[in-house]
């Protein structure tokens, strides 16, 4: 999606207590990236962003510094700031974090009826997307499920960390945009995981989730490696 389209309605977003600070701007841009509205390689125009957000360029640059530290954007000298395109080591780091926080949330999270109901709703969305052959909707449902799993922890800090991880994951998903099978075979794996949680099988679910994450990491790394090899040919 072009940056102009991604910025539509951005000035109407609910502003946090510290709106118009660098951290608020970073959160807004991160959410757009996590939603798939700013793709890898998109140039982030200081002029357009400062006008859309109503912030100074200095504030915008503070946000870029935050996002660059998260590997979500990349500064290229004499060219500007661009949404990052994750490489193999970025994928490895993403999954190091995910293997620590997601199984822990499954093991020790708070399972209320509304939490499990929300997971069921996400699974319904994923199955509908699979039936329709919609790769973007499958990716959205996948993101939402893993965000909801971490939310079971009840920790605002972990939820914030997961938001950063999901923004990075969205960039990885762009590399798999034409590979429907990457998302499709996780739909029923996710459904089985939720079924284990409903049955109270926390340890089994956490162990299965770790295997799931290992498999996804391996698949992504293989795809990135094949892409890089193809670029060299």
N, C-alpha and C positions, 0 to 999 in steps of 0.2 A: 504494500500500500504506500503511495507517495506520501511524503511528510505533510504536505498541505492537507490531505484528507485525514491523516491521523490526528491533526491538530484541531479538527472541527469539534466545537463544543467544549474545548479544553478550558476556556475561561469560565464556563458554567459549573465546573466540577466543585463539589463540596470542598472547602478549604479547611485545612487543619488549624489548630490553635496558632501554630507558628507559620502560617501561610506567608508566602513570598520570601521565605528563607531558602538557603541553598538546599537544606534537607527536604523541604516541601517540594521544591522543583524536582529534585532527584526522585522523590517518591512518585510524582506525576509521570515523569518520563519512564521510570521503571515499570509502572503499571501499563503504560502504552506498549512497551516492549513485551511484557509478559502476556498481554492480550494478543500479540501477533500483529499489532498495527504499525510497528516500526521494524522493518526487516533488516537483517545483516547487510552492511554496506551503505545504509541510508545516511546521507550527510545531514547533520543537525545544524541548521542555519542559526547562528546567534541572533541575527536580526529578526527572523520570523518567530523564533521561540520567545525572545524577550517581549515582542509585541503581543503574541498570543497569551502569554502568561502574565503580562503586566509587571515584569521584573527587570531589574537592571542587568546589563551584561556581566557585571561583576558577580551578581548573585547567580546568574546562569553558569558562569565559569566555576563557581564553588560547587554547583551541582555536577558539572562535568568531572570535577576532581573526585567527588564521591563515587560516581558511576565508573570512572576509569579504575579506581581502586577495587571495584567489584568485577572488573573485566567485562562490563556490560557495554562500555563505549571505549573507543580507541582514539587517542590524539595522534594525528599524523602531521609532522612539521611542514609548514607552508601550504598545507591543504585543508586542515580543519579537523572537526570531530565527527567520527562516524560510529554507527552502531556496529559492535564487534561481530566477527565471524569466528566462533569458537574453534580451537584446534584440539588435537588429541589430548594434550596435557590439561586443557581446560575441562574436557569431558571427565578425565580421571579425577580431577579435584572435585567436580560436582558430585560424582558418585561416592567419593570419600565422605563427604558431608552427608549425603542422603543415607548411606548405610549406617551412619551413627544416629541420626535423629528420627528417621521414619520408623524403623523397628522398635526403637525405644518408646515412641508415642503409642504404637500398637500394644506394646507390653504393659505400659503403665498409664495410658490415657483414661479419661473419664468417659464411660460409655452410657450416655443417657438415651432414652428412646428417640428424642429429636435428632441426636447425632447420627444414630443408625438409620433413621428415616432419610436424613440428608444424603447419606452414602447410597442408599437404595435409589434415590432420585437421580443421582449422578450415573449409576449403572444403567438405569432406564434410558438416560440421554445417550450414553455410549452405545448401547445396543441399537437405538434408533439411528444413530449416525452410521453404525456399521451396516445396517440394513439399507441405508440410503447411499452407501459408498462415499460418505463425506469425510475425507481425511482431516480437514480443519476442525470439524466438530468432534471427531474422535480425539484429536490432540487436545482440544479444549476440555473435554470430559476427563481425560487422563490427568491434565494439570489440576483440575478442580478436585479430583479424588485425592491426589497426594497432598494437596493443600489441606483438605478436610481431615486427612489422617493425622497430620502434624497438629492441627487445631485441637485434636482430642487431648493433647498434653495440657491445654489450658494456659500455656505460656505465651505471653505477648512477644517475648524476646525470640522464642523459637519460631513463632508465626512470622515475625519480621525477617528472620534469617531465611525461612522458606520462601518468602516473597522474592528475595534476592536470588535464591537458587532457581526458582521457577522462571525468573526473567532470563537467566542464563540458559535454562533448558529450552525456552521458547526459541532462542537463537539456534540451538542445536537442532530442534525440530524442523527449522527451515531447510536444513541440509537433507532432511528425510521427507520433504513435502511431497515428492512424487512417489514415495515408497509406501503405499497404503498398507502393505503387510506388516510394516513395523508397528503400526498402531493397532491393526485389526486383531492380531493374536494376543494382545494384552487386554482386550475387552473382557473376555471370559476369565482370564487370570485375575483381573480385578474383581469380577463378580464372585469368583471362588474365595478370594480374600475376604470380601465383605461377609460372605456366608459363614466363614470361620469365626469372624468377630461376633456375628449374631449368635453363634453356638457357644460362645465363651471360650473358644480355643485360642487364647492369646499367644501362647508360646509357639504353637504350630503356625499361626498366622505370621508372627514375627520372623520365624525361620524361613518360611516360604517367601516372605517379602525380601529378605536378604538374597535368596537365590534368584528371585525375579530381578532385583537391581543388578546383580552380577551379570545376568544374561543380557539385560538391556545395555549395560555399559559395553559388553563385548560386541554386541551387534552394532552399536554406534561407532565404536572404534574401527571395526572392520569396514564400515561404510565410508568413514572419513579417510581411512587409509586407501581405499579403492579410488575415492575421488581424487586424492592427492597424486596417486599413481597415474590416473587418467590425465591430470593436468600436465604431467611431465612428458607424456607420450606425444 
